[in-house]
Amino acid sequence: MKPSKIAIFDGILETHVGSSLGRALASRGHTVLNTGKIGHGFKFEEDPVRLKNLEREVDRVLDFDPDYVFVFRPASLPYQLLRRIRSKGSRLIAWFSDDPVLWRLSYGPIVDEYDVILHCGGEKVLGFYENKHGRATGINFPFWTDSQAFPYVYGANDRETDVLFLGNVHDQVRRQRYFDLSSMKPSIRIHGSVGADYYHVGGGYLDSDAEVIDAGSRCAVAVNIPQFFRDHEGLPTWFEGLGDLGFFQYPSRVIQYAAMGIPMVSVVPDSQDLDTFPEIICVDQPSALSSTIERLLRSGDLPLLSAKTRERFEANYSAEARVLALEAVLEDDGWRKRSLADRVRFFADFDGRDFAPLTGGGPHQAPVEQVQVAGGGEFDDKLLEGLKAHLETEFKARSPKNILLVGTGWANAISAIRTAERALDLLGHTVTRVNPFPERAYFSPDPMSQYRGIFDCRRFVDARGLAPDVIMFVGCDYIPDPDGARQLAAEGVKFLNHANDSSDAGYKSLRLSMHMDVTTLLNSTLVQEYKEASIGRIEHCPDLVDRSFVKMLVSIPHQKVQVGVLAERETHIGAYRMLTDDLKSLPRREFVADVNGTQANSLANIARTVRSTVVFALPDSSRKGPLPNRLLGHALIGGGIPVVKRALAPAVNLDQGTECLAVGGPGEIIKKLWRLGTNTEQLQRLRTRAQEVGLTRFAAEERIEDLIQKLFAEPRETASLVLNDDVYQETVATICCAAPERVFVDIEVDHDPAVSSHLYDLRINGRIVYLHDGFWKQANRISLSIPVVHSDEVVLTLCGQTGVRGVRKISSVRDSRFSVLDQMNVSAVSKSPFGSLIESVDIA
């Protein structure tokens, strides 16, 4: 097969599977695009927001112009997206990692849409597809990984347990596993969702490959109890005949065990079902596990069995072996004529140890990495040097600006607004504080009662004789007066909303963001939802750490306590005791933000707290979100081991297990700390990575200066406006320009307020951006600054309702950089049922 362009679309929970395949394909000589994990669930996506995200990824794949598209999650490509890819001429490959339980939901409906199907199952599974679809649909293509994701580590660390089990044991399908495993005489650690742990065998959930590797280095034997399809009865995945198809032949845990060189014992009714992995010791029922494992532990054969297990992995279950099999399937359709038994064993014909680049050269042997336990030594000095290097980095604004800083929290040394103020001062900007309480004359109540007040920015600027370049709103408590904001924007003033803690992209959020050139959200999971709402440039930015705290951290004496606890409120310490109580006997220091944050020595007290060996950043349930503790960045750079609650994973936006530890319940932190304490290399790697993340993603000066630079980017080219009168209900104007980020619109309306208090709404690309309601019923003009996201064509839709007699004009349509569009005068007659709404459109 010649080198090709191969796109890997989407991923599964075990992201190492797609990554390892991508590495092997690239090493072979192919050009690879891996989208990473983008989808969710096993049903075809219908949610409009998620579909938009999938469409963007399809666009990305099509821009890559691949020869082949390898789809990991078929549910992420509904028919319309699937056929878009097919229409471009790429060959389509689907991998059915959950075969056959998703046949009714997302596998069966698309079998005929793909050129090649790669199954995960034995003769019963492939025979089922052949009977249902009337032909040979594909080959068996079990899970795989590589040595980069899971190196050989058997016996590398002190043994924690005799037996290791990776997997969940808490739900209807898997619960019996818990009792089967916990009844064994050899000691066992179960790593997964355990549920009620009556026999104390839970070893803690492993959040990263690094944690899996460490656990794998601390056992003698690994166990596999497969998932039997009969147990799906009553679940959405159930269909008639599923129970007859057996069980998952090679779950991903088996391949991870093999890569790490851990000898395996598996429950399987017939050992012939695992004949392509003869090194696995099979027992026909769970009750036989205990005695079999006891004999293995006494035999002295485990080191040899470990070596053979690893050799089998390298030969038939590595990513390199899968690439060789994949190429054979794509190059020659002869597999379709092979017998059912041959197609089940097809993958075993390819030996990963024979892997070599397509362009020639000797055999490529994937390196076998042995994890070594590093020696002792003082590591804190290295972390201290990292902090000093950060401070020594000269960082000043490229072009100092005059900035109005609007918001609350001035009395709190660790608030978002104080952190921003210190960062702006250090950068060299000129900052004018706007505190709504002493400046209450410039704030009026919000008639919609959604915000604490409306800031009359025009009047404030004129009264103080200011010439601001940027008006920066921190948080989402206050909103600018629309007319004043429009006037200042027309004069070149930029608007920035920083540290917005909204919990959704609803109408309240829309009101504030529509006035902003850039909005930063604390919750990373909302960024895409905001973008889909077409409300401007949106970015994720966590609660930041400025250099004044880093200076404080460097200056305090090197005196660590063992446990530090960061909480927003005192009640949170009690609410999350389940996370910290395992370490309650150790010396600890606590910092409670709403109690200690207003003290003069707040930063010093935080610094002392995060210099602990273990630092818990407790969840902040007082904030919408959910959002992580706003001192998380401080915890990361302190040099200790940062710990977060696992449920906050999406909003924390950290790689758990390598950038922080995640815990979910009692007992888990003890086990994780024990493993880290006896693996110095992994411990130091985690602490170093945590500090690096804190000093980059959470660095206030760098992040804020980047935002200001984006406000003053160069103007974009613009084209002209076209009024489209081919409508049936609403009046529509279409603006064609070069990817605008914002348009400014003035609309005058002629209406009878006595007849209607809800006159019209204005939509941008189909999304409502302005709702004319009762409060505005006396107005006959609105002026809007409307952000736009990723569009070369902007469609403005004005929808009139009862009582509207006509819209006089739409004027002043401009792009985000204030470049004027071509001047035009256009007259048009709307086909709206409300009559001739638009008399003229003036573009200035």
Buried (B, 14 or more C-beta within 10 A) or exposed (E): BEBBBBBBBBBBEBBBBBBBBBBBBBBBBBBBBBBBBBBBEBEBBEEEEBBBBBEBBBEBBBEBEBBBBBBBBBBBBBEEBBEBBBEEEBBBBBBBBBBBBBBBBBBBBBBEBBBBBBBBBBBBBBBBBBEBEEEBBBBBBBBBBBBBBBBBBBBBBEEBBBBBBBBBBBEEBBBBBBEBBBBBEBEBBBBBBBBEBEBEBBBBBBBBBBBBBBBBBBBBBBBBBBBBBBBBEEEEBBBEEBBEBBBBBBBBBBBBBBBBBBBBBBBBBEBEBBBBBEBBBBBEEBEEBBEBBBEBBEEEEBEEBBBBBBBBBBBBBBBBBBBBBBBBBBEEEEBBEBEBEEBBBBBBEBBBBEBBBBEEEEEBBBEEEEBEEBEEEEBEEBBBEBBEEBEEEEBEBEEBBBBBBBBBBBEBBBBBBBBBBBBBBBBBBEBBEBBBEEBEEBBEEBEEEBBBBBBBBBEBBEEBEBEBBBBBBBBBBBBBBBBBBBBBBBEEBBBBBBBBBBBEBEEBBBBBBBBBBBBBBBBBBBBBBBBBBBBBBBBBBBBBBBBBBBBBBBEEEEEBBBBBBBBBBEEBBEBBEBBBEBBEEEEBBBBBBBEBBBEEEBBBBBBBBBBBBBBBBBBBBEBBBBBBBBBBBBBBBBBBBBBBBBEBBEBBBBBBBBBBBBBBBBBBBEBBBBBBEBBBEBBBBBBBBBBBBBBEBBBBBBBBBEBBEBBBEEEBEBBEBEBEBEBEEBBBBBBBBEBBBBBBBBBBBEBEBEEBBBBBBBBBBEBBBBBBEEEBBEEEEBBBBBBBBEBEBBBBBBBBBEBBBBBBBBBBBBBBBEBEBEEBEBEBEBBBEBEBBBBBBBBE
